[in-house]
């Protein structure tokens, strides 16, 4: 079982790597085009709102509720019943998302006023930031349809994952990045407002992703005609599971959105600094945390249906080990090399030394929560696979309230950095609560072998961090190098850190069997 999961995890990670690399290229192009000024703030705002709703309607709560029910139908019902479920779900979800999308486009001004309250206040008072409110309202009309496209794309990906076709859904985000890069290079430079071109790239990317998965569904004979079926038993079960999961799985996104609201009251550039640092955080999170979570949810759901309690706990244990192995060094690497990474990736065009230093501070704050964010991705499926969505929502609400309190305490002394730190602290709290809840229910408790594995990972990571701290020069020295020198030095430090981490793990007794075996 663990070999199959490892193979599936490697496939998802490989496909995700391609997407994340292109995502970084996309952000490099955007940083060169717009830097961290007002235009960048507005575009990132207009892009974040539909992406937040995507987590609710698509990849987040819906996915966590849909996959266990889909797995149950696949294993215990006929193929025709499974097709009928898909027709009912796609039709019901489709109408709801269509209404929400149209409402968002028509009411873009209201949405902007709600989530960009600082800009709205400036607009009411005729202040210097009033232009941001007007432009954000316009951009939202272009980016909001992305929600419609990506909701069906995510549903198609969940279906393919349930049938073991992980590569397709993992590769699909590549098309969004390609479309935005193309828009930034060929369309935006020809427009008086380059952010309009980027918004068009988001729209095109959503459309291409939506169409890409059709042939793969057709091959499995799962491309069905949608129909409205609010009272279909499967739909009832999914929406019953989904409603509380809206909070439980989307806490980090709600926190990020809340940060955006508060950042709209701060100085120009705050939203951009948070965006660029969050993008670097998302790279290891998607490459390792989300990839592992993607493959274990169908496996956990299957073991729950089969009532294989030992197999369920073993799968959880494997997922925890994998995110510890990858997450801890990634967290330390981001913290130790925050400015060099930002310098190499983004410092060109409109993105200068000041922007690097400012985004670096929020990256350190976000980075402190990276390991917790990864653990959430693995621990939460332990509830959803058992069709328990109420427990994570309680923990999610606690974490969300804590985030608001942390924001209130930290925003005044630390500004946008305080917002990032509050998000990290609430993530740590959420991960702790999820782990404690699984232990209390007797579902999963890390064994002694996993605890020893954690100590080894922490010791090896500390040694790696010490080496990176010794090797890496100051930002002023980095700024004196050209792009190629900076890139080569950064690659050298990353390679040295990885080699140090791997050698220390071997010296501490970690062997390949610890990744294959769950014992």
C-alpha positions as CSV (number, residue, x, y, z in Angstrom):
1,X,0.0,0.0,0.0
2,X,2.7,2.5,1.0
3,X,4.6,1.8,-2.3
4,X,1.5,2.6,-4.3
5,X,1.0,5.8,-2.3
6,X,4.6,6.7,-2.7
7,X,4.4,6.2,-6.5
8,X,1.2,8.2,-6.7
9,X,2.7,10.9,-4.5
10,X,5.7,11.1,-6.8
11,X,3.5,11.4,-9.9
12,X,1.5,14.3,-8.3
13,X,4.7,16.0,-7.0
14,X,6.3,15.8,-10.5
15,X,3.3,17.3,-12.2
16,X,2.9,19.8,-9.5
17,X,6.6,20.8,-9.8
18,X,6.1,21.7,-13.5
19,X,3.1,23.8,-12.5
20,X,4.8,25.5,-9.6
21,X,7.9,26.3,-11.6
22,X,5.7,27.9,-14.3
23,X,3.9,29.7,-11.4
24,X,7.1,31.2,-10.3
25,X,7.9,32.2,-13.9
26,X,4.5,33.8,-14.0
27,X,5.2,35.8,-10.8
28,X,8.6,36.8,-12.1
29,X,7.0,38.2,-15.2
30,X,4.3,40.0,-13.2
31,X,6.9,41.4,-10.8
32,X,9.0,42.7,-13.7
33,X,5.9,44.3,-15.3
34,X,4.3,45.9,-12.3
35,X,6.5,45.5,-9.2
36,X,4.7,46.0,-5.9
37,X,2.8,49.2,-6.7
38,X,-0.8,50.1,-6.8
39,X,-1.5,48.2,-10.1
40,X,0.0,45.1,-8.6
41,X,-2.0,45.4,-5.4
42,X,-5.3,45.7,-7.4
43,X,-4.6,42.8,-9.7
44,X,-3.6,40.5,-6.8
45,X,-6.8,41.6,-5.0
46,X,-9.0,40.8,-8.1
47,X,-7.3,37.5,-8.5
48,X,-7.5,36.5,-4.9
49,X,-11.3,36.8,-4.5
50,X,-12.3,34.2,-7.1
51,X,-9.5,32.0,-5.9
52,X,-10.8,32.2,-2.4
53,X,-14.3,31.1,-3.6
54,X,-12.6,28.4,-5.6
55,X,-11.5,26.8,-2.3
56,X,-15.1,26.8,-1.1
57,X,-16.8,25.5,-4.3
58,X,-14.1,23.5,-5.8
59,X,-10.7,22.3,-4.5
60,X,-11.4,22.8,-0.8
61,X,-14.7,21.9,0.9
62,X,-16.4,20.4,-2.1
63,X,-13.5,18.2,-2.9
64,X,-13.2,16.9,0.7
65,X,-17.0,16.1,0.7
66,X,-17.2,14.8,-2.8
67,X,-14.3,12.3,-2.9
68,X,-15.4,10.1,0.0
69,X,-19.0,9.8,-1.4
70,X,-17.6,9.2,-4.9
71,X,-15.3,6.5,-3.5
72,X,-18.3,4.9,-1.7
73,X,-20.3,4.8,-4.9
74,X,-17.4,3.5,-7.0
75,X,-16.8,0.6,-4.6
76,X,-20.3,-0.3,-3.5
77,X,-22.6,0.7,-6.4
78,X,-22.9,0.0,-10.1
79,X,-21.1,2.0,-12.7
80,X,-24.5,3.4,-13.8
81,X,-25.2,4.6,-10.3
82,X,-21.8,6.4,-10.3
83,X,-22.6,8.1,-13.6
84,X,-26.0,9.2,-12.2
85,X,-24.2,10.6,-9.1
86,X,-21.9,12.6,-11.4
87,X,-24.8,14.0,-13.5
88,X,-26.6,15.0,-10.4
89,X,-23.6,16.6,-8.7
90,X,-22.4,18.5,-11.8
91,X,-25.8,19.9,-12.6
92,X,-26.5,21.0,-9.0
93,X,-23.1,22.4,-8.4
94,X,-23.2,24.0,-11.9
95,X,-26.3,26.0,-11.3
96,X,-25.1,27.2,-7.9
97,X,-21.7,28.3,-9.2
98,X,-23.3,30.0,-12.2
99,X,-25.5,32.1,-9.9
100,X,-22.6,33.0,-7.6
101,X,-20.4,33.9,-10.6
102,X,-23.1,36.1,-12.2
103,X,-23.7,37.8,-8.8
104,X,-20.0,38.4,-8.4
105,X,-19.7,40.0,-11.8
106,X,-22.8,42.2,-11.5
107,X,-22.0,43.1,-7.9
108,X,-18.2,43.5,-8.3
109,X,-18.4,46.9,-6.6
110,X,-20.1,45.5,-3.6
111,X,-17.5,42.6,-3.4
112,X,-14.7,45.1,-3.7
113,X,-16.2,47.3,-1.0
114,X,-16.5,44.3,1.3
115,X,-13.0,42.9,0.9
116,X,-11.2,46.1,0.0
117,X,-12.8,48.3,2.7
118,X,-9.8,50.6,2.9
119,X,-10.0,51.4,-0.8
120,X,-13.8,51.9,-0.5
121,X,-13.4,54.4,2.3
122,X,-10.9,56.3,0.2
123,X,-13.3,56.3,-2.7
124,X,-16.1,57.6,-0.6
125,X,-13.9,60.4,0.7
126,X,-12.3,61.2,-2.7
127,X,-8.9,60.2,-1.4
128,X,-5.7,59.4,-3.3
129,X,-6.4,55.6,-3.2
130,X,-9.9,56.0,-4.7
131,X,-8.7,54.8,-8.1
132,X,-7.8,51.4,-6.6
133,X,-11.5,50.8,-5.7
134,X,-12.7,51.6,-9.2
135,X,-10.0,49.5,-11.0
136,X,-10.5,46.5,-8.6
137,X,-14.3,46.5,-9.3
138,X,-13.6,46.5,-13.1
139,X,-11.0,43.7,-12.9
140,X,-13.3,41.5,-10.8
141,X,-15.8,41.5,-13.7
142,X,-13.1,39.9,-15.8
143,X,-11.6,37.5,-13.3
144,X,-14.8,36.2,-11.6
145,X,-15.7,33.8,-14.4
146,X,-12.5,31.9,-13.4
147,X,-14.6,30.6,-10.5
148,X,-17.0,28.9,-12.9
149,X,-14.4,27.3,-15.0
150,X,-12.2,26.1,-12.1
151,X,-15.1,24.6,-10.1
152,X,-15.8,22.1,-12.9
153,X,-12.1,21.6,-13.5
154,X,-11.6,20.7,-9.8
155,X,-14.6,18.3,-9.9
156,X,-13.2,16.6,-13.0
157,X,-9.8,16.3,-11.3
158,X,-11.4,14.8,-8.2
159,X,-13.2,12.2,-10.4
160,X,-9.9,11.3,-12.2
161,X,-8.0,11.1,-8.8
162,X,-10.7,8.7,-7.5
163,X,-10.0,6.4,-10.5
164,X,-6.2,6.7,-9.9
165,X,-5.5,9.2,-12.8
166,X,-3.5,11.6,-10.7
167,X,-1.2,13.0,-13.4
168,X,-4.0,14.8,-15.4
169,X,-5.4,16.9,-12.6
170,X,-1.9,17.7,-11.3
171,X,-0.8,18.9,-14.7
172,X,-3.9,21.0,-15.5
173,X,-2.8,24.2,-13.6
174,X,0.1,24.5,-16.0
175,X,-2.3,26.0,-18.5
176,X,-3.4,28.8,-16.2
177,X,0.3,29.8,-15.7
178,X,1.0,29.6,-19.5
179,X,-2.0,31.9,-20.3
180,X,-1.1,34.5,-17.7
181,X,2.6,34.5,-18.8
182,X,1.4,34.9,-22.4
183,X,-0.9,37.8,-21.5
184,X,1.9,39.5,-19.5
185,X,4.4,39.2,-22.3
186,X,2.2,39.9,-25.4
187,X,-1.0,41.6,-24.3
188,X,-0.3,43.7,-21.2
189,X,2.6,45.8,-22.7
190,X,0.2,46.9,-25.4
191,X,-2.4,48.2,-22.9
192,X,-2.4,51.5,-21.0
193,X,-3.4,49.4,-17.9
194,X,-1.3,46.2,-18.0
195,X,-3.3,44.7,-15.2
196,X,-6.3,44.4,-17.6
197,X,-4.2,42.0,-19.8
198,X,-3.3,39.9,-16.8
199,X,-7.0,39.6,-15.8
200,X,-7.8,38.5,-19.4
201,X,-5.0,35.8,-18.9
202,X,-6.8,34.5,-15.8
203,X,-10.0,34.2,-17.7
204,X,-8.3,32.4,-20.6
205,X,-6.5,30.1,-18.2
206,X,-9.7,29.0,-16.5
207,X,-11.3,28.2,-19.9
208,X,-8.4,26.1,-21.1
209,X,-8.2,24.1,-17.9
210,X,-11.9,23.5,-18.1
211,X,-11.7,22.1,-21.6
212,X,-8.5,20.1,-21.1
213,X,-10.0,17.4,-18.9
214,X,-12.9,16.5,-21.2
215,X,-11.2,13.8,-23.2
216,X,-9.9,12.0,-20.1
217,X,-13.4,11.9,-18.6
218,X,-14.9,10.7,-21.9
219,X,-12.3,7.9,-22.1
220,X,-13.6,6.7,-18.7
221,X,-17.2,7.1,-19.9
222,X,-17.7,9.7,-17.1
223,X,-18.5,12.7,-19.2
224,X,-22.2,12.8,-18.4
225,X,-25.0,15.3,-19.0
226,X,-25.5,17.5,-15.9
227,X,-29.0,17.7,-14.4
228,X,-30.4,19.5,-11.4
229,X,-31.0,17.0,-8.5
230,X,-30.9,18.8,-5.2
231,X,-32.6,15.8,-3.5
232,X,-30.5,13.0,-5.0
233,X,-29.2,10.9,-2.1
234,X,-25.6,11.4,-3.1
235,X,-26.0,15.2,-3.5
236,X,-27.8,15.3,-0.1
237,X,-24.8,13.5,1.5
238,X,-22.3,15.7,-0.2
239,X,-23.9,19.0,0.7
240,X,-24.4,17.7,4.3
241,X,-20.7,17.1,4.5
242,X,-19.7,20.2,2.6
243,X,-21.5,22.9,4.6
244,X,-19.4,22.5,7.7
245,X,-16.3,21.7,5.6
246,X,-16.6,25.2,4.1
247,X,-15.0,26.5,7.3
248,X,-12.8,23.5,8.2
249,X,-10.8,23.2,5.0
250,X,-10.7,26.9,4.1
251,X,-9.4,28.4,7.3
252,X,-6.1,29.4,5.8
253,X,-7.8,31.0,2.8
254,X,-10.2,32.9,5.0
255,X,-7.2,34.1,7.0
256,X,-5.5,35.2,3.9
257,X,-8.6,37.0,2.7
258,X,-9.0,38.7,6.1
259,X,-5.3,39.8,5.7
260,X,-6.2,41.3,2.4
261,X,-9.0,43.3,3.9
262,X,-6.7,44.7,6.6
263,X,-3.9,45.3,4.2
264,X,-6.1,47.5,2.2
265,X,-5.8,50.0,5.1
266,X,-2.0,49.8,5.0
267,X,0.5,51.5,2.8
268,X,0.7,50.8,-0.9
269,X,2.6,47.6,-1.6
270,X,1.4,45.7,1.5
271,X,-0.9,43.4,-0.5
272,X,1.9,42.8,-3.0
273,X,4.5,42.0,-0.4
274,X,2.1,39.4,1.2
275,X,1.3,38.0,-2.3
276,X,4.9,37.5,-3.3
277,X,5.9,35.9,0.0
278,X,2.8,33.7,-0.1
279,X,3.7,32.5,-3.6
280,X,7.0,31.3,-2.4
281,X,5.3,29.6,0.5
282,X,2.8,27.9,-1.8
283,X,5.7,26.3,-3.8
284,X,6.7,23.7,-1.2
285,X,3.2,23.5,0.2
286,X,1.8,22.5,-3.2
287,X,4.8,20.3,-4.2
288,X,4.7,18.2,-1.0
289,X,1.8,19.0,1.3
290,X,-1.1,19.2,-1.2
291,X,0.5,16.4,-3.3
292,X,0.5,14.0,-0.4
293,X,-3.0,15.0,0.7
294,X,-4.3,14.5,-2.9
295,X,-3.2,10.8,-2.9
296,X,-4.1,9.9,0.6
297,X,-7.7,11.1,0.6
298,X,-9.0,8.5,-1.8
299,X,-6.9,5.8,0.0
300,X,-8.3,6.8,3.4
301,X,-11.8,6.9,2.0
302,X,-11.3,3.4,0.6
303,X,-10.0,2.0,3.9
304,X,-12.9,3.6,5.8
305,X,-15.4,2.0,3.4
306,X,-13.6,-1.4,3.9
307,X,-13.5,-0.8,7.7
308,X,-9.7,-1.4,7.7
309,X,-8.8,0.6,10.8
310,X,-5.2,-0.5,10.9
311,X,-4.7,0.4,7.2
312,X,-6.4,3.8,7.8
313,X,-4.0,4.6,10.7
314,X,-1.0,3.4,8.7
315,X,-1.9,5.6,5.7
316,X,-2.2,8.6,8.0
317,X,1.2,7.7,9.5
318,X,2.8,7.5,6.1
319,X,1.3,11.0,5.2
320,X,2.6,12.6,8.4
321,X,6.1,11.2,7.9
322,X,6.3,12.4,4.3
323,X,5.2,16.0,5.1
324,X,7.7,16.1,8.1
325,X,10.5,14.8,5.9
326,X,9.8,17.5,3.2
327,X,8.2,20.2,5.2
328,X,10.7,20.9,7.9
329,X,13.7,21.6,5.7
330,X,11.5,23.6,3.3
331,X,10.4,25.7,6.2
332,X,13.9,26.4,7.4
333,X,15.2,26.9,3.8
334,X,12.5,29.6,3.2
335,X,13.4,31.4,6.4
336,X,17.2,31.3,6.0
337,X,17.2,32.1,2.2
338,X,14.2,34.5,2.1
339,X,15.9,37.5,0.6
340,X,18.2,35.6,-1.8
341,X,15.2,33.8,-3.2
342,X,13.2,37.0,-3.7
343,X,16.3,38.7,-5.1
344,X,16.9,36.0,-7.8
345,X,13.2,35.5,-8.7
346,X,11.7,39.0,-8.6
347,X,14.4,41.8,-8.4
348,X,14.2,43.3,-11.9
349,X,12.1,45.9,-13.6
350,X,9.8,47.6,-11.1
351,X,10.8,45.2,-8.3
352,X,13.9,46.6,-6.5
353,X,15.9,46.2,-3.3
354,X,13.3,47.8,-1.1
355,X,10.6,45.4,-2.4
356,X,12.9,42.4,-1.8
357,X,13.6,43.4,1.8
358,X,9.9,44.2,2.5
359,X,8.6,40.9,1.0
360,X,11.4,39.0,2.8
361,X,10.1,40.1,6.2
362,X,6.6,38.7,5.5
363,X,8.1,35.5,4.0
364,X,9.9,34.8,7.2
365,X,6.6,35.3,9.1
366,X,4.7,33.0,6.8
367,X,7.5,30.5,6.7
368,X,7.1,29.8,10.4
369,X,3.8,28.2,9.7
370,X,4.7,26.1,6.6
371,X,5.1,22.8,8.5
372,X,1.8,23.4,10.2
373,X,0.1,24.2,6.9
374,X,1.4,20.9,5.4
375,X,0.2,18.9,8.4
376,X,-3.2,20.4,8.1
377,X,-3.4,19.1,4.5
378,X,-2.7,15.6,5.8
379,X,-4.6,15.6,9.1
380,X,-7.8,17.1,7.8
381,X,-8.4,14.1,5.3
382,X,-8.4,11.9,8.4
383,X,-11.8,13.4,9.3
384,X,-13.2,13.9,5.8
385,X,-12.5,10.3,4.7
386,X,-14.6,9.2,7.7
387,X,-17.3,11.7,6.5
388,X,-16.8,13.7,9.7
389,X,-16.8,17.4,8.6
390,X,-18.2,18.9,11.8
391,X,-15.1,18.4,14.0
392,X,-12.7,20.2,11.6
393,X,-15.2,23.1,11.4
394,X,-15.0,23.6,15.2
395,X,-11.3,23.6,15.1
396,X,-11.4,25.9,12.0
397,X,-13.5,28.4,13.7
398,X,-11.2,28.4,16.8
399,X,-8.2,29.0,14.5
400,X,-10.0,31.7,12.6
401,X,-11.0,33.6,15.7
402,X,-7.4,33.2,17.0
403,X,-6.2,34.7,13.7
404,X,-8.3,37.7,14.1
405,X,-7.1,38.2,17.7
406,X,-3.5,37.8,16.5
407,X,-4.1,40.3,13.7
408,X,-5.4,42.9,16.2
409,X,-2.4,42.4,18.5
410,X,0.3,42.3,15.7
411,X,-0.9,44.7,12.9
412,X,0.0,47.9,14.7
413,X,3.5,47.1,15.8
414,X,4.4,45.0,12.8
415,X,2.1,46.1,9.9
416,X,1.7,43.6,7.1
417,X,4.4,41.4,8.7
418,X,2.0,41.0,11.7
419,X,-0.7,39.8,9.4
420,X,1.6,37.1,8.0
421,X,2.7,36.1,11.5
422,X,-0.9,35.9,12.7
423,X,-1.7,33.5,9.8
424,X,1.2,31.3,10.7
425,X,0.3,31.2,14.4
426,X,-3.3,30.3,13.6
427,X,-2.1,27.6,11.3
428,X,0.0,26.1,14.0
429,X,-3.0,26.1,16.3
430,X,-5.3,24.5,13.7
431,X,-2.8,21.7,13.0
432,X,-2.4,21.0,16.8
433,X,-6.2,20.8,17.2
434,X,-6.6,18.4,14.3
435,X,-3.9,16.1,15.6
436,X,-5.3,16.2,19.1
437,X,-8.8,15.4,17.8
438,X,-7.7,12.4,15.9
439,X,-5.9,11.1,19.0
440,X,-8.9,11.7,21.2
441,X,-11.1,9.6,18.9
442,X,-8.6,6.8,18.7
443,X,-8.3,7.3,14.9
444,X,-4.7,8.1,14.7
445,X,-1.8,8.6,17.2
446,X,1.8,8.8,15.9
447,X,3.8,5.8,16.9
448,X,7.2,5.8,18.6
449,X,8.9,5.2,15.3
450,X,7.2,8.3,13.8
451,X,8.2,10.4,16.9
452,X,11.8,9.3,16.6
453,X,11.6,10.1,12.9
454,X,10.4,13.6,13.8
455,X,13.4,14.1,16.2
456,X,15.8,13.0,13.5
457,X,14.2,15.3,10.9
458,X,14.4,18.3,13.4
459,X,18.1,17.6,14.2
460,X,19.0,17.3,10.5
461,X,17.0,20.4,9.7
462,X,18.8,22.4,12.4
463,X,22.2,21.3,11.1
464,X,21.1,22.4,7.6
465,X,19.9,25.8,8.8
466,X,23.2,26.4,10.6
467,X,25.1,25.7,7.4
468,X,22.9,28.0,5.4
469,X,23.2,30.8,8.0
470,X,27.0,30.4,7.8
471,X,27.2,30.4,4.0
472,X,24.7,33.0,2.9
473,X,26.0,36.6,2.6
474,X,24.0,39.8,3.3
475,X,21.5,41.2,0.8
476,X,23.9,44.1,-0.1
477,X,26.4,41.5,-1.3
478,X,23.7,39.7,-3.2
479,X,22.7,43.0,-4.8
480,X,26.2,43.5,-6.1
481,X,26.0,40.3,-8.2
482,X,24.3,40.1,-11.5
483,X,21.3,37.7,-12.1
484,X,23.4,34.8,-13.2
485,X,25.9,35.1,-10.3
486,X,23.0,35.4,-7.8
487,X,21.2,32.4,-9.4
488,X,24.2,30.2,-9.3
489,X,25.0,31.1,-5.7
490,X,21.4,30.4,-4.7
491,X,21.4,27.0,-6.4
492,X,24.7,26.2,-4.8
493,X,23.4,27.0,-1.3
494,X,20.2,25.0,-1.9
495,X,22.2,22.1,-3.1
496,X,24.6,22.4,-0.1
497,X,21.6,22.5,2.3
498,X,19.9,19.5,0.7
499,X,23.2,17.5,0.7
500,X,23.8,18.4,4.4
501,X,20.2,17.5,5.3
502,X,20.4,14.2,3.5
503,X,23.7,13.2,5.0
504,X,22.6,14.1,8.5
505,X,19.5,12.0,8.1
506,X,21.6,9.1,7.1
507,X,24.0,9.6,10.0
508,X,21.0,9.8,12.3
509,X,19.7,6.4,11.1
510,X,17.0,7.3,8.6
511,X,16.8,4.7,5.8
512,X,14.6,4.3,2.6
513,X,12.5,1.7,4.5
514,X,11.2,4.5,6.7
515,X,9.5,6.0,3.7
516,X,8.1,2.7,2.4
517,X,7.2,1.1,5.6
518,X,4.5,2.4,8.0
519,X,5.6,0.4,11.0
